[in-house]
């Protein structure tokens, strides 16, 4: 009886294997259709079953036992495993996949070893067909037993796509296609996505950095990050370990080539250019000096036990207000979460709904996992919903003993939009009520206009209790720190083996720092402008320090490079009758009597443009007088 059963099963298996191999050998690479192959295989199955049963009976076995054995083998299609290994061993034949049982039989109940590798190899011959098969096995195959192999195949293809990506900045978008789950390798793909996301983010930072000095530490950090990734993935389940090992190898080669290119560019720039006049300064990559007095006062106000009644941060144009707001995170306690929003962002002033949606989005990003849910659809959010959201956020912050600092840069735009009817004045009512009710939330309004200059709403009434902090010009000490140790607050240069760029006082020439500070009048933007111009001249001339003659050339070029900002500070802000005419008078004389009109005199003092001495006035910024001498005659009254 036992012999009959064994012989019967062997006959079935041999018949099927013969049918399959006959099809493969006779069909060529793709000469026959899969359905034709299925027909021939079916004939082999039928014949094998008939012979097997006959042999079993002839040997005296019971019909029931023979039928049961054949039924089990047939139901799960176990007989396919007798030959399916031929497609994946000793090597994988990707172009043979159409003759694999799962390609034409939807009732294969047992998983096939190596099917994921066969599907991935099939993609080398027909990518679209391979992906279609993988999707079919995942979503619509009769038995879920093949689904895991299909998910593994998809992971292999994703990893191989990431390995050949031309730039690491695209790697996270590719890896985002990895499937996720709770078991085996599927439980590890979320971590892989996070690690690759860190690599891609660093690559984007390298690409954004526009100067070799700033790109160098980023490129080095990227190489370290990829190397760590290569070690991390070694302990993962298959197929992640082997597939991403190849990706890591390719990425390491890319990161090394990039680092060497960055270093070659850096070596061609003998004096590092770290100064930048223009946009808000990013302390990680650009010359930055901490305004410790301002940061200290902000911390005292934010950390008041009874809650802060709001802050107005006021400073003249180009004094570094946005830079202070951008860098709050490094100078306030870790329990304070800063949220910065520029009112010049079109999303902030397009409509009330757009502003509220942007506020809620930024606050939720800062709060992370403890953030309240979005009230309702973004299009329908109003002031009531915003206030309710802030209330929930306040309660969450109170539980964790944390605070939220919401900074609105260029807040004067709100006043303009109230005047245009784009934003309602009730927005200020909501702001005042939030200040009074939400003690864990501090609002800070940042602008270059005094609050009494705003005309479209009674701002002083709404912010009657708000504290005003004025951002001063650079002190002599702050200018010295900026020019001698401009990157002291950059985390990229904190590693022991990285020598942070510094400039000795002698580099700027005899009394050079004092002269730069005096010519700029301590105006932060102008200090950066003169320093940036001087470094460019040093590199162009091949010198190693700045002498008096070169600094004079830098001042001459600075009034050309800084024409727009000097025009804004002097001409455009001169709105009173006779104000511009008085300033233009300094083109012909270094000193003038104070303005006869007390309103003009008060305005120029408020604008920090005049310094009085011995009953006469001089310009605070000598660089501005150079500009007036060269260009004032071209400017209309």
C-alpha positions as CSV (number, residue, x, y, z in Angstrom):
1,X,0.0,0.0,0.0
2,X,2.7,2.5,1.0
3,X,4.7,1.6,-2.0
4,X,1.7,2.3,-4.2
5,X,1.2,5.7,-2.7
6,X,4.8,6.7,-3.1
7,X,5.0,5.4,-6.6
8,X,1.8,7.3,-7.5
9,X,3.1,10.6,-6.2
10,X,6.4,10.1,-7.9
11,X,4.7,9.5,-11.2
12,X,2.6,12.6,-10.8
13,X,5.7,14.7,-10.0
14,X,7.7,13.3,-12.9
15,X,4.9,13.9,-15.3
16,X,4.5,17.5,-14.3
17,X,8.2,18.2,-14.3
18,X,8.5,16.7,-17.7
19,X,5.6,18.8,-19.0
20,X,7.2,22.0,-17.6
21,X,10.7,21.4,-18.9
22,X,9.3,20.4,-22.2
23,X,7.5,23.7,-22.5
24,X,10.5,25.7,-21.4
25,X,12.9,24.0,-23.8
26,X,10.5,24.1,-26.7
27,X,9.1,27.6,-26.2
28,X,12.4,29.6,-26.2
29,X,12.5,32.9,-24.4
30,X,8.9,34.0,-25.1
31,X,7.7,32.0,-28.1
32,X,4.7,30.4,-26.4
33,X,2.0,32.0,-24.4
34,X,1.6,31.3,-20.7
35,X,-1.8,29.8,-21.2
36,X,-0.4,27.4,-23.8
37,X,2.2,26.4,-21.3
38,X,-0.5,25.8,-18.7
39,X,-2.4,23.5,-21.1
40,X,0.6,21.3,-21.6
41,X,1.3,21.2,-17.9
42,X,-2.3,20.3,-17.2
43,X,-2.0,17.3,-19.5
44,X,1.1,16.2,-17.6
45,X,-0.8,16.6,-14.3
46,X,-3.8,14.5,-15.5
47,X,-1.6,11.8,-16.9
48,X,0.5,11.7,-13.8
49,X,-2.5,11.4,-11.5
50,X,-4.1,8.7,-13.6
51,X,-0.9,6.6,-13.7
52,X,-0.3,7.2,-10.0
53,X,-3.8,6.1,-9.0
54,X,-3.6,3.1,-11.2
55,X,-0.3,2.0,-9.8
56,X,-1.5,2.5,-6.3
57,X,-4.5,0.3,-6.8
58,X,-2.5,-2.3,-8.7
59,X,-0.3,-2.6,-5.7
60,X,-3.3,-3.3,-3.5
61,X,-3.6,0.1,-1.7
62,X,-7.0,1.3,-0.7
63,X,-8.8,3.6,-3.1
64,X,-9.5,6.1,-0.3
65,X,-5.9,6.4,0.8
66,X,-4.7,6.9,-2.7
67,X,-7.5,9.5,-3.4
68,X,-6.8,11.4,-0.2
69,X,-3.1,11.6,-0.9
70,X,-3.6,12.8,-4.4
71,X,-6.2,15.3,-3.3
72,X,-3.9,16.9,-0.7
73,X,-1.1,17.1,-3.1
74,X,-3.3,18.6,-5.8
75,X,-5.2,21.0,-3.5
76,X,-2.0,22.8,-2.4
77,X,-0.2,22.3,-5.7
78,X,2.7,20.8,-3.7
79,X,3.9,18.9,-6.7
80,X,5.1,22.2,-8.3
81,X,7.9,22.4,-5.7
82,X,9.6,19.3,-7.3
83,X,10.7,21.4,-10.3
84,X,10.2,25.1,-9.3
85,X,13.7,25.2,-7.8
86,X,15.1,24.8,-11.3
87,X,14.1,28.5,-12.0
88,X,16.1,29.9,-9.1
89,X,19.0,27.5,-8.6
90,X,22.0,27.4,-9.2
91,X,21.2,30.8,-10.7
92,X,18.0,32.9,-11.0
93,X,16.5,32.8,-14.5
94,X,14.5,36.0,-14.6
95,X,13.3,35.5,-18.2
96,X,11.8,32.1,-17.2
97,X,9.3,33.6,-14.8
98,X,6.3,33.2,-17.1
99,X,6.6,29.5,-16.7
100,X,6.7,29.6,-12.9
101,X,3.5,28.0,-11.5
102,X,2.2,31.3,-9.8
103,X,2.3,33.0,-13.2
104,X,-0.5,30.8,-14.6
105,X,-2.0,29.0,-11.7
106,X,-3.9,31.1,-9.1
107,X,-4.3,28.2,-6.7
108,X,-0.7,27.6,-5.4
109,X,-1.2,27.4,-1.7
110,X,2.4,26.9,-0.5
111,X,5.0,29.7,-0.7
112,X,7.9,29.1,-3.2
113,X,11.4,29.6,-1.9
114,X,13.3,32.2,-4.0
115,X,10.2,33.6,-5.7
116,X,11.1,37.1,-4.6
117,X,14.5,36.8,-6.3
118,X,12.9,35.5,-9.4
119,X,10.4,38.4,-9.6
120,X,13.2,40.9,-9.0
121,X,15.3,39.3,-11.8
122,X,12.3,39.3,-14.1
123,X,12.3,43.1,-13.8
124,X,15.6,43.2,-15.6
125,X,13.9,41.7,-18.7
126,X,10.5,43.4,-18.4
127,X,10.1,45.9,-15.6
128,X,6.5,46.8,-16.2
129,X,5.4,43.1,-16.4
130,X,7.4,42.4,-13.2
131,X,5.7,45.2,-11.3
132,X,2.3,44.1,-12.5
133,X,2.9,40.6,-11.3
134,X,4.1,41.8,-7.9
135,X,1.0,43.9,-7.5
136,X,-1.2,41.0,-8.6
137,X,0.4,38.6,-6.1
138,X,0.0,41.2,-3.3
139,X,-3.6,42.4,-4.0
140,X,-5.5,39.7,-5.9
141,X,-3.9,36.3,-5.8
142,X,-6.1,33.6,-4.5
143,X,-3.8,32.5,-1.7
144,X,-2.0,35.0,0.6
145,X,0.9,32.6,0.9
146,X,2.6,34.2,-2.1
147,X,2.0,37.8,-0.8
148,X,5.1,37.8,1.4
149,X,7.4,36.9,-1.4
150,X,5.8,39.6,-3.6
151,X,6.4,42.2,-0.8
152,X,10.0,41.0,-0.6
153,X,10.4,41.4,-4.3
154,X,9.0,45.0,-4.1
155,X,11.5,45.8,-1.4
156,X,14.3,44.5,-3.6
157,X,13.3,46.6,-6.5
158,X,13.0,49.7,-4.4
159,X,16.4,49.2,-2.9
160,X,17.9,48.7,-6.3
161,X,16.3,51.9,-7.6
162,X,17.7,53.8,-4.7
163,X,21.1,52.3,-5.3
164,X,21.3,53.7,-8.8
165,X,19.7,57.1,-8.1
166,X,21.9,59.8,-9.6
167,X,21.7,62.0,-6.5
168,X,21.3,61.2,-2.8
169,X,18.7,64.0,-2.5
170,X,16.2,61.7,-4.4
171,X,16.8,58.6,-2.2
172,X,14.1,59.3,0.4
173,X,11.4,59.7,-2.3
174,X,12.4,56.4,-3.8
175,X,12.6,54.5,-0.5
176,X,9.2,55.9,0.5
177,X,7.7,53.1,-1.7
178,X,9.0,50.4,0.7
179,X,6.1,48.3,2.1
180,X,5.6,48.4,5.9
181,X,4.2,45.9,8.4
182,X,4.5,44.5,11.8
183,X,6.6,41.3,11.3
184,X,10.0,40.4,9.9
185,X,11.6,42.8,7.5
186,X,8.3,44.8,7.1
187,X,8.7,46.0,10.7
188,X,12.1,47.4,9.8
189,X,11.3,49.4,6.7
190,X,10.1,52.4,8.7
191,X,13.6,52.7,10.3
192,X,15.2,52.4,6.8
193,X,13.0,55.3,5.6
194,X,14.0,57.4,8.5
195,X,17.7,56.8,8.0
196,X,17.6,57.4,4.3
197,X,15.5,60.6,5.0
198,X,18.4,61.9,7.1
199,X,20.8,61.2,4.3
200,X,18.7,62.9,1.7
201,X,18.1,65.9,3.9
202,X,21.9,66.3,4.4
203,X,22.4,66.1,0.6
204,X,19.9,68.8,0.1
205,X,21.8,71.0,2.6
206,X,25.0,70.3,0.7
207,X,23.3,71.4,-2.5
208,X,21.9,74.5,-1.0
209,X,25.2,75.7,0.6
210,X,26.6,78.1,-1.9
211,X,30.1,78.4,-0.5
212,X,32.8,75.8,-0.2
213,X,33.5,76.5,3.4
214,X,29.9,75.7,4.4
215,X,29.7,72.7,2.1
216,X,32.8,71.1,3.5
217,X,31.5,70.1,7.0
218,X,28.1,69.2,5.5
219,X,29.8,66.9,2.9
220,X,31.9,65.3,5.7
221,X,28.8,64.8,7.8
222,X,27.0,63.2,4.9
223,X,29.8,60.7,4.4
224,X,29.7,59.8,8.1
225,X,25.9,59.4,7.9
226,X,26.1,57.0,4.9
227,X,28.8,55.0,6.6
228,X,26.7,54.7,9.7
229,X,23.8,53.6,7.5
230,X,26.0,50.8,6.0
231,X,26.7,49.4,9.5
232,X,23.1,49.8,10.6
233,X,21.5,47.8,7.8
234,X,23.9,44.8,8.3
235,X,21.7,43.6,11.2
236,X,18.4,43.8,9.4
237,X,16.3,41.0,8.0
238,X,16.5,39.9,4.3
239,X,16.1,41.3,1.7
240,X,16.9,44.6,3.3
241,X,20.4,43.7,4.5
242,X,21.7,42.5,1.2
243,X,19.9,44.9,-1.1
244,X,20.7,48.0,0.9
245,X,24.3,46.9,1.4
246,X,24.8,47.5,-2.3
247,X,22.9,50.8,-2.1
248,X,25.2,51.9,0.8
249,X,28.3,50.9,-1.3
250,X,27.2,53.1,-4.2
251,X,26.2,56.0,-1.9
252,X,29.5,55.9,-0.1
253,X,31.2,56.3,-3.5
254,X,29.0,59.2,-4.3
255,X,29.6,60.9,-0.9
256,X,33.4,60.4,-1.2
257,X,33.6,61.9,-4.7
258,X,31.5,64.8,-3.5
259,X,33.6,65.4,-0.4
260,X,36.8,65.5,-2.5
261,X,35.3,67.9,-5.0
262,X,34.2,70.2,-2.2
263,X,37.6,70.2,-0.7
264,X,39.2,71.0,-4.0
265,X,36.9,74.0,-4.3
266,X,37.6,75.0,-0.8
267,X,41.4,74.9,-1.4
268,X,40.9,77.3,-4.3
269,X,39.4,79.8,-1.9
270,X,42.3,80.5,0.5
271,X,40.3,82.9,2.8
272,X,37.0,81.4,3.8
273,X,34.0,83.6,2.8
274,X,31.6,83.3,5.7
275,X,30.0,86.8,5.7
276,X,26.7,87.4,4.0
277,X,24.7,90.6,3.8
278,X,21.1,90.1,2.8
279,X,18.9,87.3,4.0
280,X,18.4,86.3,7.7
281,X,21.6,84.7,8.9
282,X,21.6,80.9,9.5
283,X,24.1,80.5,12.3
284,X,25.0,77.0,11.2
285,X,26.6,78.2,8.0
286,X,27.1,81.9,8.1
287,X,28.8,84.6,10.2
288,X,26.6,85.1,13.2
289,X,26.9,86.9,16.5
290,X,24.5,86.2,19.4
291,X,22.5,89.2,20.6
292,X,22.7,88.0,24.1
293,X,21.0,91.0,25.7
294,X,18.0,90.5,23.4
295,X,17.9,86.7,23.9
296,X,18.2,87.2,27.6
297,X,15.3,89.6,27.8
298,X,13.1,87.4,25.6
299,X,13.8,84.4,27.9
300,X,12.8,86.4,31.0
301,X,9.5,87.5,29.4
302,X,8.7,84.1,28.0
303,X,9.4,82.2,31.2
304,X,7.2,84.5,33.5
305,X,5.4,82.3,35.9
306,X,2.1,84.0,35.2
307,X,2.5,84.0,31.4
308,X,3.9,86.6,29.1
309,X,1.5,89.4,28.0
310,X,2.9,89.4,24.5
311,X,6.1,90.9,23.0
312,X,6.8,93.5,20.3
313,X,10.3,93.1,19.0
314,X,11.1,96.4,17.3
315,X,14.2,97.4,15.3
316,X,15.1,99.5,12.3
317,X,15.4,97.9,8.9
318,X,18.4,95.6,8.3
319,X,19.3,95.3,12.0
320,X,18.8,91.6,12.3
321,X,15.3,91.1,13.6
322,X,14.5,88.1,11.4
323,X,17.9,86.7,12.3
324,X,17.0,86.8,16.0
325,X,13.6,85.1,15.3
326,X,15.2,82.4,13.1
327,X,17.8,81.5,15.7
328,X,15.6,81.5,18.9
329,X,15.8,77.7,19.1
330,X,19.5,77.8,20.2
331,X,19.2,80.4,22.9
332,X,16.0,79.7,24.8
333,X,15.3,76.8,27.2
334,X,14.6,73.4,25.6
335,X,11.1,73.6,27.0
336,X,10.3,76.6,24.8
337,X,9.1,75.6,21.3
338,X,9.5,78.4,18.8
339,X,7.2,78.8,15.8
340,X,8.2,81.4,13.2
341,X,5.8,82.7,10.5
342,X,6.6,85.5,8.0
343,X,3.6,87.6,7.2
344,X,5.2,88.2,3.8
345,X,4.5,84.6,3.0
346,X,1.6,84.7,0.5
347,X,-0.2,81.9,2.4
348,X,-0.2,84.2,5.4
349,X,-1.9,87.2,3.9
350,X,-4.0,85.7,1.0
351,X,-7.0,85.3,3.3
352,X,-8.0,84.7,6.9
353,X,-8.6,81.0,6.3
354,X,-5.1,80.7,4.6
355,X,-3.5,82.5,7.6
356,X,-5.2,80.3,10.2
357,X,-4.4,77.1,8.3
358,X,-0.8,78.1,8.1
359,X,-0.7,78.9,11.8
360,X,-2.3,75.6,12.8
361,X,0.1,73.7,10.5
362,X,3.2,75.3,12.0
363,X,2.0,74.9,15.5
364,X,1.2,71.2,15.0
365,X,4.7,70.7,13.5
366,X,6.3,72.2,16.6
367,X,4.2,70.2,19.1
368,X,4.7,66.9,17.3
369,X,2.9,63.9,18.7
370,X,1.0,65.9,21.3
371,X,-0.4,68.4,18.8
372,X,-4.2,68.7,18.9
373,X,-6.0,67.5,15.7
374,X,-6.9,70.0,13.0
375,X,-10.4,71.3,13.9
376,X,-12.1,70.8,10.6
377,X,-11.2,71.2,6.9
378,X,-8.7,74.0,6.3
379,X,-11.1,75.9,4.0
380,X,-13.7,76.2,6.8
381,X,-11.5,77.1,9.7
382,X,-12.4,80.4,11.3
383,X,-11.3,82.5,14.3
384,X,-13.5,80.4,16.7
385,X,-11.8,77.2,15.6
386,X,-8.4,78.8,15.8
387,X,-9.1,79.9,19.4
388,X,-10.3,76.4,20.3
389,X,-7.2,74.9,18.8
390,X,-5.0,77.2,20.7
391,X,-6.8,76.3,23.9
392,X,-6.2,72.6,23.3
393,X,-2.6,73.3,22.5
394,X,-2.3,75.3,25.7
395,X,-3.6,72.5,27.8
396,X,-1.2,70.0,26.2
397,X,1.7,72.3,26.9
398,X,0.6,72.8,30.5
399,X,0.6,69.0,31.1
400,X,4.2,68.8,29.9
401,X,5.3,72.1,31.5
402,X,6.4,73.4,28.1
403,X,5.8,76.8,26.4
404,X,5.1,77.8,22.8
405,X,6.6,81.0,21.3
406,X,4.7,82.1,18.1
407,X,6.7,84.7,16.2
408,X,5.0,86.8,13.5
409,X,7.7,88.5,11.4
410,X,6.8,91.6,9.4
411,X,3.6,91.9,11.4
412,X,2.9,95.3,9.9
413,X,1.5,93.3,6.9
414,X,-1.5,92.4,9.1
415,X,-2.3,96.1,9.5
416,X,-2.0,96.6,5.7
417,X,-4.4,93.7,5.1
418,X,-6.9,95.0,7.6
419,X,-6.9,98.3,5.7
420,X,-7.5,96.4,2.5
421,X,-10.3,94.3,3.9
422,X,-8.4,91.0,3.4
423,X,-8.1,90.3,7.1
424,X,-10.7,91.3,9.7
425,X,-10.0,93.5,12.8
426,X,-11.5,90.6,14.8
427,X,-8.2,88.8,14.3
428,X,-6.7,91.3,16.8
429,X,-9.5,90.5,19.3
430,X,-8.6,86.8,19.0
431,X,-4.9,87.6,19.4
432,X,-5.6,89.7,22.6
433,X,-7.8,87.0,24.1
434,X,-5.2,84.3,23.4
435,X,-2.6,86.4,25.1
436,X,-4.8,86.8,28.2
437,X,-6.1,83.2,28.3
438,X,-3.3,80.9,27.0
439,X,-0.6,81.4,29.6
440,X,1.7,78.7,28.0
441,X,1.7,80.5,24.7
442,X,3.6,83.7,24.0
443,X,3.0,85.8,20.9
444,X,5.9,87.9,19.6
445,X,5.3,90.5,16.9
446,X,8.4,91.5,15.0
447,X,8.6,94.6,12.8
448,X,10.5,97.8,11.8
449,X,7.7,100.2,12.5
450,X,6.8,101.5,15.9
451,X,3.3,100.3,16.9
452,X,2.0,103.9,16.9
453,X,2.9,104.1,13.2
454,X,0.2,101.5,12.3
455,X,-2.9,103.3,11.0
456,X,-5.6,100.7,10.2
457,X,-6.4,99.4,13.7
458,X,-5.9,100.6,17.3
459,X,-2.9,98.3,18.0
460,X,-1.9,99.9,21.2
461,X,-5.3,99.2,22.6
462,X,-5.2,95.5,21.7
463,X,-1.6,95.1,22.9
464,X,-1.8,97.5,25.9
465,X,0.1,95.1,28.2
466,X,2.6,93.8,25.6
467,X,6.3,94.3,26.4
468,X,8.4,96.1,23.8
469,X,12.0,95.0,23.2
470,X,14.1,97.1,21.0
471,X,16.9,95.6,18.9
472,X,19.9,97.9,19.0
473,X,22.7,98.2,16.5
474,X,25.9,96.3,17.0
475,X,28.1,97.2,19.9
476,X,31.8,97.5,19.3
477,X,32.2,94.1,21.1
478,X,29.6,92.4,18.9
479,X,31.3,93.7,15.7
480,X,34.6,92.3,17.0
481,X,33.1,88.9,17.8
482,X,31.5,88.7,14.3
483,X,34.7,89.6,12.5
484,X,37.0,87.4,14.6
485,X,35.0,84.3,15.4
486,X,32.0,84.3,13.0
487,X,31.1,80.6,13.3
488,X,31.3,80.1,17.0
489,X,27.7,79.1,17.2
490,X,27.8,76.6,14.3
491,X,27.3,73.0,15.3
492,X,29.2,71.8,12.2
493,X,32.5,73.1,13.7
494,X,32.1,71.6,17.2
495,X,33.8,68.4,16.4
496,X,37.3,68.2,17.9
497,X,39.0,67.3,14.6
498,X,37.4,70.3,12.8
499,X,39.2,73.6,13.0
500,X,36.7,76.4,13.1
501,X,37.6,79.3,10.8
502,X,38.7,82.3,12.8
503,X,40.2,85.7,11.8
504,X,42.9,87.3,14.0
505,X,42.4,91.0,14.6
506,X,45.6,91.6,12.6
507,X,43.9,90.0,9.5
508,X,41.7,93.1,9.3
509,X,44.7,95.4,9.4
510,X,45.7,98.0,11.9
511,X,42.6,99.4,13.5
512,X,40.7,97.6,10.8
513,X,37.9,96.3,13.0
514,X,37.4,99.7,14.6
515,X,37.2,101.3,11.1
516,X,34.6,98.8,9.8
517,X,32.5,99.3,12.9
518,X,32.7,103.1,12.6
519,X,32.0,103.2,8.8
520,X,28.9,101.0,9.2
521,X,27.8,102.8,12.3
522,X,27.3,99.4,13.9
523,X,24.5,98.6,11.4
524,X,24.5,94.8,11.3
525,X,23.7,94.5,7.6
526,X,26.4,97.1,6.6
527,X,29.1,95.4,8.9
528,X,28.4,92.1,7.0
529,X,28.5,94.0,3.7
530,X,31.9,95.5,4.2
531,X,33.4,92.3,5.6
532,X,32.0,90.3,2.7
533,X,33.4,92.7,0.1
534,X,36.8,92.8,1.9
535,X,37.1,89.0,1.9
536,X,36.3,88.9,-1.8
537,X,39.0,91.4,-2.5
538,X,41.5,89.5,-0.4
539,X,40.8,86.3,-2.4
540,X,40.9,88.1,-5.8
541,X,44.3,89.7,-4.9
542,X,45.9,86.6,-3.4
543,X,46.7,88.4,-0.2
544,X,46.5,86.9,3.3
545,X,45.4,90.0,5.2
546,X,43.5,93.3,4.7
547,X,45.6,96.4,4.6
548,X,44.4,100.0,4.7
549,X,44.4,100.4,0.9
550,X,42.4,97.2,0.3
551,X,39.9,98.2,3.0
552,X,39.4,101.5,1.3
553,X,38.6,99.7,-1.9
554,X,36.2,97.5,0.0
555,X,34.4,100.6,1.2
556,X,34.2,102.0,-2.3
557,X,32.7,98.8,-3.7
558,X,30.3,98.4,-0.7
559,X,28.4,101.5,-1.7
560,X,27.8,100.0,-5.1
561,X,26.8,96.5,-3.8
562,X,24.7,98.1,-1.0
563,X,23.0,100.7,-3.1
564,X,19.5,99.3,-2.5
565,X,19.8,99.1,1.2
566,X,21.4,102.5,1.5
567,X,18.6,103.9,-0.7
568,X,15.9,102.3,1.5
569,X,17.5,103.5,4.8
570,X,17.9,107.1,3.6
571,X,15.6,108.1,0.7
572,X,12.6,105.8,0.8
573,X,12.0,106.2,4.5
574,X,12.2,110.0,4.2
575,X,8.5,110.9,4.1
576,X,8.3,114.3,5.7
577,X,8.8,117.5,3.7
578,X,12.4,118.5,3.8
579,X,13.6,115.2,5.3
580,X,15.4,113.9,2.2
581,X,16.7,117.4,1.4
582,X,18.4,117.6,4.8
583,X,20.0,114.2,4.4
584,X,21.3,115.0,0.9
585,X,23.0,118.1,2.4
586,X,25.6,115.8,3.9
587,X,26.9,115.1,0.4
588,X,28.4,118.6,0.6
589,X,29.2,118.9,4.2
590,X,30.3,116.4,6.9
591,X,28.4,118.4,9.6
592,X,25.2,120.3,9.6
593,X,23.1,122.2,12.1
594,X,20.1,120.3,13.4
595,X,17.0,120.4,11.2
596,X,14.9,123.5,11.7
597,X,11.7,121.4,11.6
598,X,11.4,119.6,14.9
599,X,9.4,116.8,13.2
600,X,12.2,116.2,10.7
601,X,14.7,116.2,13.6
602,X,12.7,113.7,15.6
603,X,12.2,111.4,12.6
604,X,15.9,111.3,11.8
605,X,16.8,110.5,15.4
606,X,14.1,107.8,15.5
607,X,15.6,106.3,12.3
608,X,19.1,106.3,14.0
609,X,20.6,108.3,11.2
610,X,22.0,111.3,13.2
611,X,24.5,111.8,15.9
612,X,24.6,115.2,17.6
613,X,27.9,116.6,18.8
614,X,28.7,120.2,20.0
615,X,25.4,121.5,18.6
616,X,25.9,120.0,15.2
617,X,24.8,116.8,13.5
618,X,26.8,114.1,11.6
619,X,25.6,110.9,10.0
620,X,25.8,107.9,12.2
621,X,26.9,105.8,9.1
622,X,29.9,107.4,7.3
623,X,29.3,104.8,4.6
624,X,26.0,106.5,3.9
625,X,27.8,109.8,3.3
626,X,30.1,108.1,0.8
627,X,27.0,106.9,-1.0
628,X,25.4,110.3,-0.9
629,X,28.5,111.9,-2.4
630,X,28.6,109.4,-5.2
631,X,24.9,109.0,-5.9
632,X,22.6,111.5,-4.2
633,X,22.7,113.9,-7.2
634,X,21.1,111.2,-9.4
635,X,18.1,110.7,-7.0
636,X,15.0,112.8,-7.6
637,X,13.5,114.7,-4.7
